Amino acid sequence: MAKKFFFIIGFLSLMLGLSGLCFAAQSDSVLVKVTVTGPPPTETEPNNDFNSANPVNLNSSISGTINPNADNDYFKITTTQSGKLYLALTNVPSDINAYMYLYDAAQGQIANQYSGGYGNSINLEKELPSPGDYYILIFDNGNDASSTDPYQLQVNFTPNPDLYEPNDDFANAADYTLGETINPTIFPRGDQDYFKFNVTSSGLLDVSVTSVPDNINAYLYIYNAAQGQIANQYSGGNGQSINLQAELPSAGDYYLRVFDSGNNASSVTPYQLQANFTANPDPYEPNNEFANAADYTLGETINPTIFPRGDQDYFKFTAAEEGLLIADVTTIPSNIDVYLYLYNAGQGYLTSRYSGGGGQSINLQYELPSAGDYYLRVFDSGSNASSTNAYQLQAKVYTLWLRNVSDSPDPFSPNGDTLKDTTTISARVTGESDYTITIKNSSDTTVKEFTGFTTGAISRIWDGKDPSGDPLPDDTYTYY
């Protein structure tokens, strides 16, 4: 079967001595296409104004001539996103004193560059803040020279990879998911990057800005839902990272803002932003005042937090009858210096205990004079520390307890000289009860016990002897 071949030769390439050749050969079963690149395309005159501007593809080149005198060569480029434009005018004829202007879509001049002399090249860099059409004008500075020798214009464009633009204010803040790592840019100059996120509880926010371009001097701000600033951190210099922790006092929307501190630098190279959130595990918030006091059941062990700074934890409990309240605050974070207050139903102060230092526990005892409602208040003594690590609170009311425990004389000397040969251990119980008094030596060994039943008063005399009647050695003894 006969085969047919079709040859297509570019007219321009042919005119240029086949330095750029494109042909296709086709048969019943074969299709071959070969392209050999040649010189850049040439401008098409007339292109002496905006309306006749020659289109030029990004990241390509085109040649043109300043001919005749006063020739103006307009070129049009189109971008689909913001980015940085790099223009290079080379091979300028020796009798041309070149000038280059750059315009936006509204034909307003946004940049220009003078070659500095005849035959000199031009390099112009410009941030294009938004997608759209732009125009390039090339002409002789005096409009009094021309040449049939072509110059070459190279148009390169680096798009801005920032997917979150436009996000230059609160209203246009880009949605951000906590824990996500994103890669925005500070571009163009003066760019402000706003990000909006939501938390469902109070907690601790940890934000990092890293991989900052060398020319960017970063600043980071955090705002609440009302756009009030709650924290900020400066990087300290070009290319330096930021790490900022902030207490978020309540659930709701918050904003991050990242920008160059001088608003005079930009880069299409992204920085990295990540924000992590540790939720406050305290289920009793808000309980920062008497009116919002959390209900507490006596005997229960709970795990609240002192968070954020200045947090006041109020708890309300009901005593069924008078009795001895024993309240313990333990497992306190090391940076928290705790105070514990007790109030009556009328919010009148009854007593308080101070922990004595960061991380130290509290034991508070108080005889409740009657049944009714009472309040406990726990807070950091300076109101200047916080932690999402919980402390432990437990309170009990005992209706039977000891009062007025004493021993006399103390010390005593059971040596048979009739002077201080015995000591009397005394106490009162708030009701009828069996009792045991255990006496131990300094080695924590039990050396004597008294047992009995009382309707109120306890009084037992100890002669310093063990159960066998043998005198005990000199020592320090304790009883309980």
C-alpha positions in Angstrom: 0.0 0.0 0.0 1.4 3.4 -0.9 2.3 5.8 1.9 1.7 9.5 1.9 3.9 12.1 3.6 3.0 15.7 4.5 5.7 18.3 5.3 5.0 21.5 7.1 7.8 24.0 7.2 7.4 27.2 9.2 7.7 30.2 6.9 9.6 32.3 9.5 12.1 29.5 10.1 12.6 29.0 6.4 13.3 32.8 6.1 15.9 32.5 8.9 17.8 29.7 7.1 15.9 26.9 8.8 17.4 27.6 12.2 14.0 26.8 13.6 12.3 23.9 11.8 9.0 22.2 12.6 7.7 19.3 10.4 5.3 16.5 10.7 5.5 13.2 8.8 2.4 11.1 8.6 1.7 7.7 7.1 -1.1 5.2 7.5 0.4 4.1 10.9 3.1 6.6 11.9 3.0 10.2 13.3 6.3 11.9 14.1 6.7 15.5 15.2 10.0 17.2 15.7 10.6 20.8 16.9 14.0 22.6 16.8 13.9 25.9 18.7 15.2 29.0 17.1 15.4 32.7 17.9 12.7 34.5 20.0 9.7 35.8 18.2 9.8 39.4 17.0 7.4 42.2 17.8 4.7 43.1 15.4 4.4 46.8 14.5 2.5 48.9 15.0 2.7 48.5 18.8 3.0 52.1 19.7 0.3 52.4 22.4 -1.5 50.4 25.0 -4.2 49.3 22.6 -1.8 47.8 20.1 0.5 46.3 22.7 2.0 42.9 21.6 1.1 40.0 24.0 4.1 38.3 25.5 4.0 35.0 27.4 5.5 34.8 30.9 8.9 33.2 31.1 9.6 33.8 27.5 11.5 36.4 25.3 10.7 38.6 22.4 12.9 40.8 20.2 12.1 44.2 18.9 13.6 47.3 17.3 13.5 51.0 18.1 12.8 52.2 14.6 12.1 54.8 13.4 13.0 57.7 15.8 10.5 58.2 18.6 9.3 54.6 18.3 7.5 53.3 21.4 7.2 49.5 21.8 4.4 48.3 24.0 4.1 44.7 25.3 1.3 43.2 27.3 1.6 40.4 29.9 -1.1 38.7 31.9 -0.7 37.0 35.3 -3.3 34.8 37.0 -1.9 35.4 40.5 0.4 37.8 42.3 4.1 37.3 42.1 7.4 38.8 41.2 8.2 40.0 37.7 11.8 40.0 36.4 12.4 42.0 33.1 15.7 41.9 31.3 16.4 44.1 28.3 19.6 43.0 26.5 21.4 43.3 23.1 20.6 47.0 23.2 22.0 48.6 20.0 24.9 50.9 20.7 23.1 54.0 19.5 20.0 53.4 21.7 19.8 55.0 25.2 17.0 52.7 26.5 14.2 53.3 29.0 11.7 50.8 30.3 8.4 51.6 32.0 5.9 49.2 33.6 2.2 49.9 33.9 -0.7 48.2 35.6 -4.1 47.3 33.9 -5.4 50.8 34.5 -2.3 52.1 32.6 -0.8 53.7 35.7 2.9 53.6 35.9 4.2 51.3 38.7 7.9 51.1 37.9 10.6 52.4 35.5 14.3 51.8 34.9 16.8 53.8 32.8 19.7 51.9 31.2 22.2 54.6 32.2 23.7 55.1 28.7 23.9 54.0 25.1 23.9 50.2 24.5 23.4 49.4 28.2 21.1 46.7 29.4 18.2 47.1 31.8 17.1 44.8 34.6 13.9 45.6 36.4 12.2 43.7 39.2 8.8 44.5 40.4 6.2 42.9 42.8 2.9 42.4 41.1 0.4 42.6 43.9 -2.6 41.0 42.1 -3.4 39.0 39.0 -4.3 40.8 35.8 -2.9 42.6 32.8 0.4 44.6 32.9 2.2 46.7 30.2 5.8 47.1 29.3 7.0 50.2 27.4 10.5 50.3 25.8 11.8 53.5 24.1 14.9 55.6 23.5 15.4 58.1 26.3 15.7 61.1 24.0 13.3 59.8 21.3 15.9 60.9 18.8 17.6 57.7 17.9 16.7 54.5 16.1 18.2 51.2 14.9 17.3 48.2 12.8 19.3 46.0 15.1 17.0 44.1 17.5 17.1 44.3 21.2 15.8 41.3 23.3 13.3 41.4 26.1 13.2 38.5 28.6 10.0 38.3 30.8 10.2 36.0 33.8 7.6 35.7 36.5 7.7 33.8 39.9 4.2 33.4 41.1 3.3 33.9 44.7 2.5 30.4 46.1 0.4 31.8 49.0 -3.0 30.1 48.8 -4.5 32.3 51.5 -4.5 35.6 49.8 -6.2 38.0 50.0 -6.2 38.0 53.8 -4.9 41.5 54.6 -7.4 42.4 57.3 -9.8 40.9 59.9 -12.7 40.8 57.5 -10.7 38.7 55.0 -8.8 36.5 57.5 -8.1 33.0 56.1 -9.6 30.1 58.1 -7.0 28.2 59.9 -7.2 24.7 61.5 -5.3 24.3 64.7 -2.4 21.9 64.5 -2.0 22.4 60.7 1.3 23.6 59.2 0.8 26.1 56.4 3.2 28.0 54.1 2.0 31.6 53.4 4.2 34.5 52.1 4.8 38.1 53.1 4.1 39.4 49.6 4.0 42.1 48.3 5.6 44.8 50.5 3.2 45.8 53.2 1.4 42.5 53.2 -0.5 41.6 56.3 -1.5 37.9 56.8 -4.5 37.4 59.0 -5.7 33.9 60.0 -8.9 33.0 62.0 -9.3 30.0 64.2 -11.8 28.8 66.8 -11.4 27.0 70.2 -14.1 25.3 72.2 -12.6 26.0 75.6 -10.0 28.0 77.4 -6.5 26.8 77.0 -2.9 27.5 76.0 -2.0 28.5 72.5 1.5 27.8 71.2 2.3 29.5 67.8 5.5 29.2 65.8 6.7 31.1 62.7 9.7 29.4 61.2 11.5 29.2 57.9 11.3 33.0 57.7 13.0 34.4 54.5 16.3 36.1 55.2 15.0 39.6 54.3 11.8 39.3 56.4 11.8 40.7 60.0 8.7 39.0 61.2 6.1 40.1 63.8 3.3 38.0 65.2 0.1 39.3 66.9 -2.8 37.4 68.5 -6.2 39.0 68.8 -9.5 37.9 70.4 -12.9 37.8 68.7 -13.4 41.5 69.4 -10.1 42.2 67.6 -8.4 43.2 70.8 -4.7 42.4 71.0 -3.9 39.8 73.7 -0.2 39.0 72.8 2.6 39.7 70.4 6.1 38.6 69.7 8.9 40.2 67.6 11.4 37.8 65.8 14.3 40.0 66.7 15.8 40.2 63.3 15.7 39.2 59.6 15.1 35.5 59.0 14.6 34.7 62.7 11.8 32.5 64.0 9.1 33.3 66.5 7.6 31.2 69.2 4.7 32.7 71.2 2.6 31.2 73.9 -0.7 32.9 75.0 -3.5 32.0 77.3 -6.8 32.0 75.6 -9.3 32.7 78.5 -12.4 31.4 76.9 -13.9 29.6 74.0 -14.5 31.5 70.7 -12.8 32.9 67.7 -9.3 34.3 67.7 -6.9 35.8 65.0 -3.3 35.5 64.1 -1.5 38.3 62.2 1.9 37.9 60.6 3.8 40.7 58.9 7.2 42.3 58.3 8.0 44.7 61.1 9.0 47.5 58.8 6.4 46.7 56.1 9.3 47.3 53.6 10.3 43.8 52.7 8.6 40.9 50.9 9.4 37.5 49.5 7.7 34.9 47.3 9.5 32.3 49.5 7.0 31.1 52.1 7.4 31.1 55.8 5.9 28.3 57.9 3.1 28.8 60.4 1.9 26.3 63.0 -0.4 26.8 66.0 -1.1 24.2 68.6 -3.7 24.3 71.4 -3.8 22.6 74.7 -7.3 22.7 76.0 -7.9 23.6 79.7 -9.2 20.4 81.3 -11.1 22.2 84.0 -14.8 21.3 83.7 -15.8 23.7 86.4 -15.2 26.9 84.6 -16.4 29.6 84.6 -16.4 29.7 88.4 -14.5 33.0 89.0 -16.9 34.5 91.5 -19.5 33.7 94.2 -22.3 33.9 91.7 -20.7 31.3 89.4 -19.3 29.1 92.1 -19.2 25.4 90.9 -21.3 23.0 93.0 -19.1 20.7 95.1 -20.1 17.5 96.9 -18.3 16.9 100.2 -15.9 14.0 100.1 -15.4 14.2 96.3 -11.9 14.6 94.8 -11.9 17.0 91.9 -9.1 18.3 89.6 -9.6 22.0 88.6 -6.9 24.3 87.2 -5.6 27.7 87.9 -6.0 29.0 84.4 -5.6 31.6 82.9 -3.5 34.0 85.0 -5.7 35.7 87.6 -8.1 32.7 87.7 -10.2 32.4 90.9 -11.8 29.0 91.5 -15.0 29.2 93.7 -16.8 26.1 94.9 -20.0 25.9 96.8 -20.9 23.0 99.2 -23.6 22.3 101.7 -22.9 21.0 105.2 -25.8 18.9 106.6 -24.8 19.8 110.2 -22.1 21.4 112.2 -18.8 19.7 112.1 -15.1 19.9 111.4 -14.2 20.8 107.9 -10.9 19.4 106.6 -10.0 20.7 103.1 -6.9 19.6 101.2 -5.3 21.1 98.1 -2.6 18.9 96.7 -0.7 18.0 93.5 -0.3 21.7 92.9 1.8 22.7 89.8 5.2 23.9 90.8 4.6 27.4 89.5 1.4 27.9 91.4 1.6 29.5 94.9 -1.8 28.6 96.3 -4.2 30.3 98.7 -7.3 28.7 100.1 -10.1 30.7 101.6 -13.3 29.6 103.3 -16.5 31.7 103.4 -20.0 31.3 104.9 -23.3 31.5 103.1 -23.3 35.3 103.3 -19.9 35.4 101.6 -18.3 36.4 104.9 -14.7 35.4 105.4 -14.1 32.6 107.9 -10.5 31.5 107.6 -7.7 30.9 105.1 -4.5 29.0 104.6 -1.4 29.8 102.4 0.6 27.1 100.8 3.9 28.7 101.6 5.4 28.4 98.1 5.1 27.1 94.6 3.8 23.6 94.4 3.2 23.2 98.1 0.0 21.6 99.5 -2.5 23.1 101.9 -4.5 21.6 104.7 -7.2 23.7 106.2 -9.3 22.8 109.2 -12.2 24.7 110.6 -15.2 24.0 112.8 -18.4 24.8 110.9 -20.7 26.4 113.5 -24.0 25.2 111.7 -25.5 23.5 108.8 -25.8 25.4 105.6 -23.9 26.6 102.5 -20.2 27.5 102.4 -17.7 28.5 99.8 -14.1 27.5 99.1 -11.9 29.8 97.0 -8.6 28.6 95.4 -6.2 31.0 93.6 -2.6 31.8 93.0 -1.3 34.2 95.7 0.1 36.6 93.2 -2.5 36.1 90.5 0.4 36.0 88.1 0.8 32.3 87.3 -1.3 29.7 85.7 -1.2 26.1 84.5 -3.3 23.7 82.4 -2.1 21.0 84.8 -4.7 20.3 87.4 -4.4 20.6 91.2 -6.5 18.2 93.5 -9.1 19.4 95.9 -10.9 17.4 98.5 -13.1 18.5 101.5 -14.9 16.5 104.2 -16.9 17.5 107.2 -16.6 15.3 110.3 -19.3 15.4 112.9 -17.1 13.6 115.5 -13.7 15.0 116.2 -11.2 15.8 118.9 -10.8 19.1 120.6 -8.3 20.6 123.0 -5.8 17.8 122.7 -2.9 18.4 125.2 -0.3 16.7 127.4 1.0 18.1 130.7 3.6 18.3 132.0 5.8 18.2 128.9 8.5 17.2 129.3 8.2 14.9 132.3 10.7 12.8 134.2 9.5 9.4 135.6 12.4 8.8 137.9 10.4 8.3 141.2 11.3 11.6 142.8 7.6 12.6 142.8 8.4 15.5 140.6 6.8 15.3 137.1 6.8 11.5 137.3 3.8 11.3 135.0 2.1 13.2 132.2 -1.6 13.5 131.5 -2.9 13.2 128.0 -6.3 15.1 127.6 -8.8 15.7 124.9 -12.5 16.2 124.3 -14.6 14.3 121.7 -17.6 16.0 120.2 -19.8 12.9 121.0 -19.8 9.4 122.3 -17.0 7.3 120.9 -14.5 4.5 121.5 -11.0 5.8 121.4 -7.4 4.6 121.3 -4.3 6.6 122.2 -1.1 5.2 120.7 2.3 6.3 122.0 5.4 5.8 119.8 9.1 6.4 120.3 11.4 8.3 118.0 11.9 5.1 116.0 8.2 5.0 115.3 7.8 1.9 117.5 4.6 1.6 119.5 5.5 1.5 123.2 2.1 2.1 124.9 -1.6 2.2 124.0 -4.7 3.4 126.0 -8.2 2.4 124.9 -11.6 3.3 126.2 -15.0 4.8 125.7 -16.0 8.4 126.3 -19.1 10.6 126.1 -16.9 13.7 125.7 -13.8 13.9 127.9 -10.6 11.9 127.7 -7.9 12.0 130.3 -5.2 9.3 130.6 -2.1 9.3 132.8 1.2 7.9 131.5 4.0 7.0 133.8 6.6 6.6 131.1 6.5 2.8 131.3 5.8 0.1 128.7 2.9 -2.4 129.0 5.1 -4.7 131.2 5.7 -1.9 133.7 9.4 -1.4 132.7 10.6 2.2 132.5 11.3 3.5 129.0 14.6 5.3 128.2 14.8 9.0 127.6 13.5 9.9 124.2 11.0 12.0 122.3 7.6 10.3 122.2 4.6 11.1 120.1 0.9 10.2 120.6 -2.1 10.2 118.4 
